[in-house]
């Protein structure tokens, strides 16, 4: 029933925002509790809290400051609320797909703030299923990747502030590039590598982030597809360009599991395109416009995994 499903999704997002608000406030409050020890017949108050396996204890005097008492009591109240929210989320997660709901909400926020980025990675497959009615595998992942054009031409936005609403906090990769995580999902920003390349992250001043530059990314901006889903519009790479790009980056994959996942996506997408004469013709035309070395790499792999595609 759509109404029930929508209610679960709305509650999921509500509790997610409440959890973010509570975690933010907890970060500003003192941990632990106040204990009293009698020494020489006199009561002394201590502030105690746990750090890992150790218990820290600080003498605060013969009287506990009212403000400290208030803050510790507030923390206990919030921790009780947090437990209740986590219990509610556990129940709701059994009724909805948290990956789909969370990614949709990220896209909705980006659309609302007119952030000019391209959704790439595994979450393109559900988009292709919606836009082209393709029969594709559903690959669950906690990584959500966005491609940022350079130079950036979208509206200015504070990415950290926007994503904090969903409980995401800012982090940095070893190369200085920006990512956001809420403990379950991770959002990364990539950008096309220019010239001879660099191992330094690229500043996108308009969004307040640093994007990781990678090879072959520029081709994903060729003829992108706009997807309409519920209350938003967002852009993804053209499906056959997405598949060709996967082949080009496959050789740089170190983990066999990632290569296998890439190959599964490539075969699934190209098999669907082969059944659509118009799209198949366009994909062949695009392939023949690529640099000769790229063409060879793509055709060699396609010949192995789906030989009738080139026939």
Secondary structure, DSSP 8 states (H G I E B T S, - for coil): -HHHHHHHHHHHHHHHHHHHHHHHHHTTS--SEEEEEEETTEEEEEEEEEETTEEEEEEEESS--HHHHHHHHHHHHHHHHHHHHHHHHHHHHTTS-HHHHHHHHHHHHHHHTT--EEEESTTHHHHHHHHH---------SEEEEEE-SS--S----HHHHHHTTT-EEEE-TTS-EEEE-SS-EEEEEEE--TT--SS-EEETTTTEEEEEETTGGGGGTT-EEEEETTEEEEE--HHHHHHHHHHHHTT--SHHHHHHHHHHHHHHHHHHHT-HHHHHHHHHHHHHS-HHHHHHHHHHHHHH-GGG--
